């Protein structure tokens, strides 16, 4: 019995400390790719909070909710059941039991998600969901979004804010959206930035204690390595 106890105690001492990592920033900075890769490399769970806002927006559109009517959106905010899988190798999201991973990425959802996300009742509902997922991640989690370090998880162990020039971000997003026009993509990104940064409830902002990483001139692999190093340093200090 004593040998078993000693073995368990030794394992507990050598196991990496659970760490909650908040990664924020605007679209096109490499948030999703970086967050998934870092979580996979370090054995952490992963949560794409933007997908949850897309999911509730998709549900609203499918159920005839006028997404420009904040009161109507607020009333419907608690209705859909959104479930997020946190495996970084295969993140999933369902709405009322239906796989929504593909449908939430349509241009229609993209163009409406800022309006829905700005409604306080929507943010309250999704923020509660995000906090519950983070709290349940025993091994630690990488959570990416726009208000994670400032609002959702203000006590996160490590906060990172990714940035990049509008030109670099537009080029990356155009590469993801085959056939899209670079100038149009840049304009859409700047419009989304303005909407997200100026909303009254939980705007896109860098937390005071966040580490800023400018990804403009970095490869994705370099960004991943930078963030992994920051997480490992934080783990070692716990």
Secondary structure, DSSP 8 states (H G I E B T S, - for coil): -HHHHHHHHHHHHHS----EEEEE--TTSSHHHHHHHHHHHHT-EEEEHHHHHHHHHHHHHHTT--TT-HHHHHHHTTTS-EEEE--TTS-EEEETTEE-TTGGGSHHHHHHHHHHHTSHHHHHHHHHHHHHHHHH-TT-EEEEESSIIIIITTT-SEEEEEE--HHHHHHHHHHHSTT--HHHHHHHHHHHHHHHHH-SSS-S---TT-EEEE-TT--HHHHHHHHHHHHHHHHHH-
